[in-house]
């Protein structure tokens, strides 16, 4: 059996993910070492992610360690991985997905619908902001950064009436006590790849890829490949107002895709099915671009669109 060195961010959720993969590898008889690596995204905690705009901000330093041979594999939240990897790397495995939807957390209110007019909602995701403001334009959206514990604490201290976080991360960490609603995709389409882990290795590292084969989950691979193909077709990173939610039944992928203005004034939605996940993602992406998505994204990248208030 092999010695496998894992590179991971040091956040609570990233470490849970790395330890989870470590345990599965050890069950197969491998020795595992873990190296914690601080990324650009971890260092910038006082600026809304949408204003940073750096592709790969949670992966760059980990990929450098991979390229230098300091680690053999990297465990990422798949939604943090750019659709085009920055160097000679490949995704060796996509794990079984946890619920990819977003969760509504509140101490007082049971759903997005129940929030009173002007309620303060915390999120630093333009995707979440855009869909919230399209559904409830009367809400006040404010930035929310920090790890899961920090975000939940800010809710508990009364800074927000509600916050929106990925359901998968909360479930993995066992921090579900304030979840009042798992938001349906017709109200809030999730981020491409949300809920799945992507295991990255050096391109052509056949030995490591073979050791990781058992981690692959085929339905999760099909769904996330479709979502990431859409994101790639739209030219977007993880912090643009694009959503993709795919499900797989008997090998057929059904996907909902959205692109929206951050203020919610315009939201384009497409739904489609197909057996080829890449073709499906590209098809829905082209439909959105043809309906005006190209103009929306151009405006976002030009920073002409509003971002959460400070």
C-alpha positions in Angstrom: 0.0 0.0 0.0 1.1 3.6 -0.6 2.0 6.6 1.5 -0.4 9.4 0.3 0.1 13.0 1.3 -3.0 15.2 1.3 -2.9 19.0 0.9 -5.8 20.9 2.4 -6.9 24.3 3.6 -7.0 24.7 7.4 -10.6 25.7 7.8 -12.8 23.6 10.0 -14.8 22.3 7.0 -11.7 21.7 4.8 -10.1 19.7 7.6 -13.3 17.6 8.0 -13.2 16.9 4.3 -9.5 16.0 4.4 -9.9 13.7 7.4 -12.9 12.1 5.8 -10.9 11.2 2.7 -8.0 10.2 4.9 -10.1 7.7 6.8 -11.4 6.1 3.6 -7.9 5.8 2.3 -6.7 4.2 5.5 -9.5 1.7 5.3 -7.9 0.6 2.1 -4.6 0.1 3.9 -2.8 3.3 2.8 -0.7 5.5 5.0 -1.8 9.1 4.9 -0.2 12.4 5.9 -1.9 15.7 5.9 -0.3 19.1 5.1 -2.3 22.2 5.9 -1.9 25.1 3.4 -3.1 28.6 3.8 -4.7 30.0 0.6 -5.3 33.5 -0.7 -9.0 33.1 0.1 -8.1 32.2 3.7 -5.9 35.3 4.1 -8.6 37.8 2.8 -11.3 37.8 5.5 -12.5 41.4 5.5 -13.6 41.8 1.9 -16.7 40.4 0.1 -15.6 37.5 -2.1 -17.3 39.1 -5.1 -15.0 42.1 -4.8 -11.9 40.0 -4.7 -12.6 38.3 -8.0 -9.7 35.9 -8.0 -10.2 32.6 -9.8 -8.7 29.7 -7.8 -8.4 31.8 -4.7 -9.0 28.8 -2.5 -6.8 26.4 -4.6 -3.7 28.2 -6.0 -1.3 27.6 -3.1 -2.5 24.0 -2.7 -1.8 23.4 -6.4 1.7 24.8 -6.0 2.4 22.2 -3.3 1.0 19.5 -5.6 3.2 20.7 -8.5 6.3 20.8 -6.3 5.6 17.2 -5.1 5.1 18.2 -1.5 1.7 16.5 -1.6 0.2 13.8 -3.8 -3.4 14.8 -3.8 -5.6 17.8 -2.8 -9.1 17.6 -1.3 -11.3 20.5 -2.4 -14.9 21.5 -2.2 -15.6 21.0 -5.9 -17.4 24.4 -6.1 -14.0 26.1 -5.3 -12.2 24.4 -8.1 -12.0 26.4 -11.4 -13.6 24.7 -14.3 -10.2 24.9 -16.1 -7.4 23.7 -13.9 -4.5 26.2 -13.8 -1.6 23.7 -14.4 -0.7 20.1 -15.1 -3.4 18.7 -12.9 -6.5 16.6 -13.2 -9.5 15.6 -11.1 -9.0 12.0 -10.2 -12.3 11.5 -8.3 -15.6 13.2 -7.5 -17.1 11.8 -4.3 -20.7 11.0 -3.5 -22.5 14.3 -3.2 -24.2 15.6 -0.1 -27.3 17.8 -0.5 -26.2 20.5 -3.0 -28.8 23.1 -2.0 -28.5 26.2 0.1 -29.8 26.4 3.7 -31.7 29.2 5.4 -30.6 29.8 9.0 -32.4 32.0 11.4 -33.2 32.2 15.1 -36.7 33.8 14.6 -38.0 33.0 11.1 -38.8 29.7 9.5 -38.3 30.5 5.8 -37.3 33.1 3.3 -41.0 33.8 2.7 -41.6 34.5 6.4 -38.9 37.2 6.7 -40.4 40.6 7.4 -39.8 43.5 5.0 -36.3 45.0 5.4 -34.9 41.9 7.2 -31.1 41.7 7.3 -29.8 38.7 5.4 -26.1 37.8 5.4 -24.3 36.4 2.3 -21.2 37.3 0.3 -22.3 35.2 -2.7 -23.5 37.2 -5.7 -25.4 34.1 -6.8 -27.3 33.9 -3.5 -27.8 37.7 -3.4 -29.2 37.9 -6.9 -31.7 35.1 -6.3 -32.8 36.4 -2.9 -33.3 39.9 -4.3 -35.3 38.5 -7.3 -37.5 36.5 -5.0 -37.7 39.1 -2.1 -36.5 42.5 -3.4 -37.5 44.1 -0.1 -34.8 42.4 1.9 -31.5 44.0 2.9 -28.5 42.0 1.9 -25.2 42.4 3.8 -21.7 40.8 3.5 -20.9 37.7 5.5 -17.4 36.3 5.6 -15.5 33.9 7.9 -15.6 30.2 8.6 -18.9 28.4 9.4 -18.5 29.0 13.2 -17.9 32.7 12.7 -20.9 33.1 10.4 -23.2 31.2 12.7 -22.0 33.2 15.7 -22.8 36.5 13.9 -26.3 35.2 13.4 -26.6 34.2 17.1 -25.3 37.6 18.1 -28.1 39.3 16.2 -26.1 40.9 13.4 -28.5 39.3 10.9 -32.1 38.1 10.9 -31.0 35.2 8.7 -28.0 33.9 6.8 -27.6 31.6 3.8 -25.0 28.8 3.8 -24.4 25.6 1.9 -26.4 22.8 3.4 -23.6 20.3 2.8 -21.1 22.0 4.9 -23.5 22.4 7.8 -24.5 18.8 7.7 -20.8 17.6 7.5 -19.9 19.6 10.5 -23.1 18.8 12.4 -24.1 22.4 12.7 -27.7 22.1 11.7 -29.4 23.6 14.8 -30.4 26.9 13.1 -31.4 25.5 9.7 -35.0 26.4 9.2 -35.4 25.6 5.5 -33.5 23.9 2.8 -34.2 26.2 -0.1 -35.6 24.6 -3.2 -33.7 25.0 -6.5 -36.6 26.9 -8.1 -36.0 29.7 -5.6 -32.2 29.4 -5.1 -30.2 27.5 -7.7 -27.0 26.2 -6.0 -23.4 26.7 -7.1 -21.9 24.4 -9.7 -20.4 21.4 -7.9 -21.8 22.4 -4.5 -21.9 19.4 -2.0 -19.3 17.3 -3.8 -15.6 16.9 -3.1 -13.1 17.0 -5.9 -9.8 15.1 -5.5 -7.0 16.7 -7.5 -3.7 15.1 -8.5 -0.8 15.8 -10.8 -1.7 15.1 -14.5 -0.6 11.6 -15.5 0.0 10.3 -11.9 -1.4 6.9 -12.8 -0.5 5.3 -9.5 -2.3 7.9 -7.3 -5.3 7.9 -9.7 -5.6 4.1 -9.3 -5.5 4.4 -5.5 -8.4 7.0 -5.6 -10.7 5.2 -8.1 -12.9 3.8 -5.4 -13.9 7.3 -4.3 -15.7 8.1 -7.6 -19.5 8.3 -7.5 -20.9 8.1 -11.0 -24.2 10.0 -10.5 -22.3 12.8 -8.7 -19.8 12.9 -11.5 -22.4 13.2 -14.2 -24.3 15.9 -12.3 -21.3 18.0 -11.4 -19.7 17.6 -14.9 -22.9 19.1 -16.4 -22.9 22.0 -13.9 -19.2 22.8 -14.4 -19.6 22.6 -18.2 -22.3 25.2 -17.9 -20.1 27.4 -15.7 -17.3 27.0 -18.2 -19.5 27.9 -21.1 -20.5 31.1 -19.4 -16.9 31.9 -18.5 -17.7 32.3 -14.8 -15.9 31.6 -11.6 -17.4 30.6 -8.3 -18.2 34.2 -7.3 -20.4 35.3 -10.2 -24.2 35.2 -10.2 -24.5 31.8 -12.0 -26.3 28.8 -10.5 -26.5 25.2 -11.7 -28.5 22.3 -10.1 -28.4 18.9 -11.8 -29.9 15.6 -10.8 -29.4 12.2 -12.4 -32.1 9.5 -12.9 -31.2 6.3 -14.8 -28.2 7.9 -16.4 -30.2 11.0 -17.6 -29.2 14.4 -16.3 -31.8 17.1 -15.6 -30.3 20.5 -14.9 -31.7 23.9 -14.0 -29.3 26.8 -14.7 -29.6 30.5 -13.9 -27.7 33.7 -14.6 -28.8 36.9 -12.9 -28.0 40.5 -12.2 -26.7 40.9 -8.6 -29.6 43.2 -7.7 -32.1 40.6 -8.9 -33.7 42.8 -11.5 -33.0 40.3 -14.3 -32.8 36.5 -13.9 -32.4 34.1 -16.8 -33.4 30.4 -16.2 -33.1 27.4 -18.4 -34.0 23.7 -17.8 -32.8 20.8 -19.9 -32.1 17.1 -19.9 -29.5 14.9 -21.6 -27.3 11.9 -21.3 -24.1 13.7 -22.2 -23.3 16.1 -19.3 -20.9 18.3 -21.2 -23.2 18.8 -24.1 -26.1 19.6 -21.7 -24.0 22.2 -19.8 -22.8 23.8 -23.0 -26.3 23.8 -24.5 -27.9 25.5 -21.5 -25.0 27.9 -21.3 -25.5 29.0 -24.9 -29.2 29.4 -24.4 -28.5 31.8 -21.5 -25.9 33.7 -23.4 -28.2 34.1 -26.3 -31.0 35.5 -24.1 -28.7 38.3 -22.7 -26.5 36.4 -20.2 -23.4 37.7 -22.0 -24.5 41.3 -21.2 -25.2 40.5 -17.5 -21.8 38.9 -17.1 -20.0 41.7 -18.9 -21.6 44.2 -16.6 -20.6 42.1 -13.5 -17.0 41.8 -14.6 -16.9 45.6 -15.4 -18.1 46.1 -11.8 -21.0 48.1 -12.9 -23.3 45.9 -10.9 -24.2 46.5 -7.3 -22.5 44.4 -4.6 -23.7 43.8 -1.0 -23.7 47.0 1.2 -20.9 47.5 3.6 
